[in-house]
Amino acid sequence: MSTQRRKLSNRSKVLRAAKGRPRLSVFRSNQHIYAQVIDDTTGTTLAAVASKPLKAGTKTDTAAAVGRAIAEAARAKGVTQVVFDRGSYKYHGRVKALAEAAREGGLDF
């Protein structure tokens, strides 16, 4: 399965499962990782965190710091339940570290 098809397939599964919950979307580049909490009913971004200002050692440590920060930002907006949208990325490495740190930070998914 191509990356584009995997991305679309996963996104459609996430949107079907959301049932009104905001979506925690992850974008990973070679150097940085970004996370957003998006409300798809209104099309607005509720919280966003990037790894650019964070320096936490390895890329995996930085991803975990982003996960903790996005959980804190989402809780500040009153969001505790989200649907995890990993895009076309496998649940492994930096994506997994971000997700686990967000769970530890208080997000439920």
Secondary structure in CASP SS format (residue, H / E / C, confidence):
PFRMAT SS
TARGET T0000
AUTHOR 0000-0000-0000
METHOD secondary structure of the structure
MODEL  1
M C 1.00
S C 1.00
T H 1.00
Q H 1.00
R H 1.00
R H 1.00
K H 1.00
L H 1.00
S H 1.00
N H 1.00
R H 1.00
S H 1.00
K H 1.00
V H 1.00
L H 1.00
R H 1.00
A H 1.00
A H 1.00
K C 1.00
G C 1.00
R C 1.00
P C 1.00
R E 1.00
L E 1.00
S E 1.00
V E 1.00
F E 1.00
R E 1.00
S C 1.00
N C 1.00
Q C 1.00
H C 1.00
I E 1.00
Y E 1.00
A E 1.00
Q E 1.00
V E 1.00
I E 1.00
D E 1.00
D C 1.00
T C 1.00
T C 1.00
G C 1.00
T E 1.00
T E 1.00
L E 1.00
A E 1.00
A E 1.00
V E 1.00
A E 1.00
S C 1.00
K C 1.00
P C 1.00
L C 1.00
K C 1.00
A C 1.00
G C 1.00
T C 1.00
K H 1.00
T H 1.00
D H 1.00
T H 1.00
A H 1.00
A H 1.00
A H 1.00
V H 1.00
G H 1.00
R H 1.00
A H 1.00
I H 1.00
A H 1.00
E H 1.00
A H 1.00
A H 1.00
R H 1.00
A H 1.00
K C 1.00
G C 1.00
V C 1.00
T C 1.00
Q E 1.00
V C 1.00
V E 1.00
F E 1.00
D E 1.00
R C 1.00
G C 1.00
S C 1.00
Y C 1.00
K C 1.00
Y C 1.00
H C 1.00
G C 1.00
R H 1.00
V H 1.00
K H 1.00
A H 1.00
L H 1.00
A H 1.00
E H 1.00
A H 1.00
A H 1.00
R H 1.00
E H 1.00
G C 1.00
G C 1.00
L C 1.00
D E 1.00
F C 1.00
END
